[in-house]
């Protein structure tokens, strides 16, 4: 079994579509696995143990096997005018502790100790799948509390929820076109299949407004926040995204990401496949795969964007490659639904590496504190201390 196959199997187990033999195969692989990057096994740990191992024996066995893995030795840190820190190396230092968390929890019931300073962070859990859908009549549905099936019918169009994805079955709409809005609060993200078959992933603190049926000569949607698109190809009906009133993106069948959060310094449109035209005022730029348009006062095209970093959120990771502390904290605010405050200015730190978005806030802060930046949590306010 390869690491990629282990990931696939882990996701299958998370969705509870596995057999007992498959679970045992993954446990056996972990017992004999070679040394690998620690963050990879943290991801598998969270996929299987936290989400899909309700049986105590299986969870304990998983923890024991993971604890036997030898993490990679931390790479030497590079000295520069800005402090740098390898998150993956830090993760290697704590992965065995995390793997033993299950066994530790079984013993702590009989112990009475004084909570450590970061204990309150244990109460703040990672984000999850969920969204609020506003229908054409203004009524709202909280999707993360609803079961699979038809959740609404609008103008002969069924709105279906299926395994964490919303989709539309159009039986031939009549009358005026209705508009729906999907909104993901902080700590939530969701996947949507638009009426034309376009797939959209919506990051935390984002929204998309779209019609229940695409009529006319083009398909137009509006977004705020961040969204990843895989656009269905309809040559006679171009696809266009209005991004937070700051840019228009014209599409002809493509995969791309738009980051249009208000608190980011620029709107970033990143192309993975196909071609898009980004327009801002009287300026425009046509992107090719691997390029990024940064929209601020004008449009700046980055020839070789880090696409893995750009879409890491969609694939379940934080990617902090060359990320400044402020950028890291903005991502944590959205995903853990917290407020970040700097006690004495923003420390000048740049990070590298990636970590699972299923990492509890307390564990993530423990890793970040190895940079000599410290945190204090008051309710849901995270105070950054130098």
C-alpha positions in Angstrom: 0.0 0.0 0.0 1.3 3.4 -0.9 0.9 6.6 1.1 -1.6 7.8 -1.6 -3.6 4.6 -1.2 -3.5 5.0 2.5 -5.0 8.5 2.1 -7.8 7.2 -0.2 -8.6 4.4 2.3 -8.6 6.9 5.2 -11.2 9.0 3.4 -13.2 5.9 2.7 -13.1 5.0 6.4 -14.1 8.5 7.4 -17.2 8.2 5.2 -17.9 4.8 6.8 -17.8 3.0 3.5 -15.1 0.6 4.6 -15.0 -3.0 5.5 -13.3 -4.4 8.6 -10.7 -5.9 6.4 -9.8 -2.5 5.0 -9.5 -1.0 8.4 -7.2 -3.8 9.5 -5.2 -3.3 6.2 -4.5 0.3 7.1 -3.6 -0.6 10.7 -1.2 -3.2 9.3 0.3 -0.7 6.9 1.0 1.7 9.7 2.7 -1.0 11.7 5.3 -1.6 8.9 5.3 1.8 7.2 8.7 3.5 6.4 9.6 6.8 7.8 7.4 9.5 6.3 6.6 13.2 6.8 4.9 13.6 10.1 2.2 15.8 8.8 1.0 13.0 6.5 0.4 10.7 9.4 -1.3 13.5 11.4 -3.8 13.8 8.5 -4.5 10.0 8.5 -4.7 10.0 12.3 -7.5 12.6 12.2 -9.3 11.0 9.3 -9.5 7.6 11.0 -9.1 7.9 14.7 -11.1 11.1 15.4 -13.9 10.7 12.9 -14.3 7.0 12.2 -13.1 4.8 15.0 -16.0 4.7 17.6 -14.8 1.3 18.7 -12.4 1.8 21.5 -10.3 -1.3 20.7 -9.7 -0.1 17.1 -8.9 3.4 18.2 -6.4 2.2 20.7 -4.8 -0.1 18.2 -4.5 2.8 15.7 -2.9 5.0 18.3 -0.4 2.3 19.3 0.7 1.7 15.7 1.0 5.4 14.9 3.1 5.9 18.1 5.7 3.5 16.7 6.4 5.6 13.7 9.7 7.4 13.7 9.2 11.0 12.6 11.7 12.7 10.3 14.6 14.6 11.9 13.9 18.4 11.8 15.8 20.1 9.0 18.2 22.9 10.0 16.5 26.2 10.2 17.7 28.9 7.8 18.8 32.2 9.3 17.5 35.3 7.6 16.4 38.8 8.5 13.0 37.3 9.2 12.6 34.3 11.5 11.4 31.2 9.7 9.8 28.0 11.1 9.1 24.7 9.5 5.7 23.6 10.6 6.3 20.1 9.3 9.3 19.7 11.5 7.4 21.0 14.5 4.7 18.5 13.7 7.2 15.7 13.7 8.1 16.6 17.3 4.5 16.2 18.5 3.1 13.5 16.3 3.9 10.7 18.8 2.2 12.7 21.6 -0.8 13.1 19.4 -0.9 9.4 18.5 -1.0 8.6 22.2 -3.8 11.0 22.9 -6.4 8.3 23.0 -4.6 6.2 25.6 -3.9 9.3 27.7 -7.5 10.3 27.6 -8.6 6.9 28.9 -6.4 7.4 32.0 -7.1 11.0 32.8 -10.6 10.4 34.2 -9.1 9.4 37.5 -6.7 12.4 37.7 -7.4 15.9 39.0 -4.9 18.4 37.8 -4.7 22.1 37.3 -5.5 23.0 33.6 -2.5 24.3 31.6 -2.7 27.8 30.2 -3.7 26.6 26.8 -6.4 24.2 28.2 -9.2 26.6 27.2 -8.1 26.2 23.5 -9.1 22.5 23.7 -12.7 23.7 23.8 -12.3 25.3 20.4 -12.7 22.7 17.7 -11.8 22.8 14.0 -14.3 23.9 11.5 -16.5 21.4 9.6 -18.8 21.0 6.6 -21.8 23.3 6.9 -23.6 26.3 5.4 -26.7 28.4 5.4 -28.8 28.4 2.3 -31.1 31.4 1.6 -33.9 30.5 -0.8 -35.7 32.7 -3.3 -38.5 33.5 -0.9 -36.0 34.6 1.8 -36.3 31.6 4.0 -33.1 30.0 5.3 -32.0 26.4 5.8 -29.1 25.4 8.0 -27.6 22.6 5.9 -25.2 21.0 8.5 -28.3 20.1 10.6 -30.2 18.5 7.7 -30.4 14.9 6.4 -29.8 13.7 2.8 -32.7 14.2 0.4 -34.9 17.0 -1.0 -34.5 20.1 1.3 -36.6 22.5 -0.8 -38.6 22.8 -4.1 -38.5 26.1 -5.9 -40.3 26.8 -9.2 -40.2 23.1 -10.3 -36.5 22.8 -9.2 -35.6 20.4 -6.4 -32.8 21.4 -4.1 -31.1 18.1 -3.0 -28.6 17.5 -0.2 -26.4 14.5 -0.7 -23.4 13.5 1.4 -22.3 17.1 2.2 -23.0 18.5 -1.3 -25.9 20.6 -2.4 -27.3 20.1 -6.0 -30.2 21.2 -8.1 -32.5 19.0 -10.2 -34.3 21.2 -12.7 -37.5 19.7 -14.1 -38.2 22.7 -16.3 -38.7 25.9 -14.3 -41.7 28.2 -15.0 -42.1 31.9 -14.3 -39.4 34.2 -13.2 -35.9 33.0 -12.3 -35.2 32.7 -8.5 -31.9 33.4 -6.8 -30.3 31.4 -4.0 -27.5 32.4 -1.7 -25.2 30.0 0.1 -23.3 31.4 3.0 -20.6 29.7 5.0 -20.1 31.2 8.5 -16.7 31.1 10.1 -15.8 27.6 11.0 -17.7 26.1 8.0 -17.1 25.2 4.4 -19.3 23.5 1.8 -19.6 22.1 -1.7 -22.2 23.1 -4.2 -23.2 21.8 -7.6 -24.8 24.6 -9.6 -27.8 24.0 -11.9 -25.4 23.8 -15.0 -23.2 21.2 -13.3 -20.4 23.6 -12.2 -18.8 22.4 -9.0 -18.1 25.1 -6.4 -16.2 24.7 -3.1 -16.9 27.5 -0.6 -14.3 28.4 2.0 -15.2 29.6 5.5 -16.7 33.1 5.8 -17.8 33.2 2.1 -20.9 33.4 0.0 -22.2 32.7 -3.5 -25.3 34.0 -5.1 -26.7 32.2 -8.2 -29.9 31.5 -10.1 -31.8 28.3 -9.7 -31.7 28.0 -13.5 -29.3 29.7 -16.0 -31.3 31.4 -18.7 -30.1 33.9 -21.3 -26.8 34.1 -23.0 -24.4 33.8 -20.0 -24.1 32.2 -16.6 -23.4 34.8 -13.9 -22.7 34.2 -10.2 -21.5 36.5 -7.4 -19.1 35.6 -4.6 -17.5 37.1 -1.5 -14.7 35.4 0.4 -13.0 32.4 -1.2 -14.3 29.8 -3.7 -12.8 27.2 -6.0 -14.6 26.5 -9.3 -14.7 23.6 -11.7 -16.8 25.1 -14.5 -19.0 23.0 -16.7 -18.2 23.6 -20.4 -21.1 25.3 -22.3 -19.4 27.0 -25.2 -22.5 29.0 -26.2 -23.1 30.2 -22.6 -19.9 31.8 -21.0 -19.5 31.6 -17.3 -18.8 34.8 -15.3 -18.0 35.5 -11.7 -18.5 38.8 -10.0 -16.0 38.8 -7.2 -16.9 41.1 -4.2 -17.5 44.1 -6.5 -13.8 44.2 -7.1 -13.3 42.2 -10.3 -15.0 40.2 -13.0 -13.7 36.8 -14.1 -14.9 35.4 -17.5 -14.6 31.7 -18.0 -14.8 29.1 -20.7 -14.7 25.7 -19.0 -11.9 25.7 -16.4 -10.6 25.2 -12.9 -9.7 28.2 -10.8 -9.7 29.7 -7.3 -10.8 33.2 -6.2 -9.7 34.7 -2.9 -11.7 37.9 -2.4 -11.8 38.3 1.4 -12.2 42.0 2.4 -9.3 41.8 4.9 -6.7 40.5 2.3 -4.5 43.1 0.6 -5.5 41.9 -2.9 -8.1 39.9 -4.7 -6.3 36.8 -6.0 -7.6 34.8 -9.0 -5.5 31.6 -9.6 -5.9 29.4 -12.7 -5.3 25.7 -12.6 -6.8 24.6 -15.9 -8.2 26.3 -19.0 -8.2 30.1 -19.4 -9.9 33.0 -17.6 -10.0 36.8 -18.2 -9.8 39.0 -15.1 -11.2 42.5 -15.4 -10.8 45.3 -13.0 -12.0 48.7 -14.1 -10.5 49.4 -17.5 -7.7 46.8 -17.0 -7.8 43.1 -17.9 -5.5 40.2 -18.1 -5.9 36.7 -19.6 -4.4 33.9 -17.4 -2.8 30.6 -18.4 -2.6 27.6 -16.1 -0.3 28.2 -13.1 -0.7 32.0 -13.3 -2.3 34.2 -10.7 -3.9 37.7 -11.1 -3.5 39.9 -8.0 -6.1 42.7 -8.1 -5.5 45.8 -6.0 -5.1 49.3 -7.5 -4.5 47.5 -10.8 -3.8 43.9 -12.0 -0.5 42.2 -11.4 0.1 38.8 -13.0 2.2 36.2 -11.1 3.7 33.9 -13.7 4.3 30.9 -11.5 1.9 30.8 -8.6 2.0 28.2 -5.8 -1.2 26.4 -6.8 -0.8 23.7 -4.1 -0.8 26.5 -1.5 -3.8 28.3 -3.1 -6.1 25.2 -3.0 -4.8 23.6 0.1 -8.0 24.8 2.0 -10.1 22.8 -0.4 -8.1 19.6 0.2 -8.2 19.9 4.0 -4.9 21.6 4.8 -3.4 24.8 6.0 -0.4 25.5 3.7 1.8 28.1 5.4 4.6 28.1 2.7 6.2 31.5 2.9 3.2 32.8 4.9 3.7 35.7 7.3 2.2 35.5 10.8 -0.7 37.8 9.9 -1.7 35.6 7.0 -1.6 32.5 9.2 -3.7 34.2 11.9 -6.3 35.3 9.3 -6.8 31.7 8.3 -7.1 30.6 11.9 -9.7 33.3 12.5 -11.9 32.0 9.7 -11.6 28.3 10.4 -11.7 28.3 14.2 -14.2 31.2 14.5 -11.9 33.3 16.7 -10.7 36.9 16.9 -7.0 37.6 16.8 -5.5 40.6 18.6 -1.8 41.6 18.7 -0.7 42.8 22.1 2.5 44.6 21.0 2.5 44.8 17.2 2.8 41.9 14.7 6.0 39.8 15.1 8.0 39.5 11.8 7.9 35.7 11.2 7.6 33.7 8.0 6.5 30.1 8.1 6.8 27.0 5.8 5.1 23.7 5.7 1.5 22.4 6.0 -0.8 20.9 8.6 -4.2 19.3 8.6 -7.2 21.6 9.1 -8.6 19.0 11.5 -5.8 19.8 14.0 -7.3 21.1 17.3 -6.5 24.7 17.9 -4.6 23.9 21.1 -2.3 21.5 19.2 -1.7 24.0 16.4 -0.9 26.8 18.9 1.5 24.5 20.6 3.4 24.1 17.3 3.3 27.8 16.5 4.7 28.6 20.0 7.9 26.9 19.1 8.7 30.2 17.1 8.9 32.0 20.5 5.6 33.7 19.8 3.1 33.1 22.6 -0.6 33.2 22.9 -3.3 33.9 25.5 -6.9 32.9 24.9 -9.7 34.9 26.5 -12.9 33.3 25.5 -12.7 33.3 21.7 -10.2 36.1 21.5 -6.7 34.9 20.8 -4.1 37.4 22.0 -0.7 37.2 20.3 2.2 38.0 22.6 5.8 38.7 21.4 
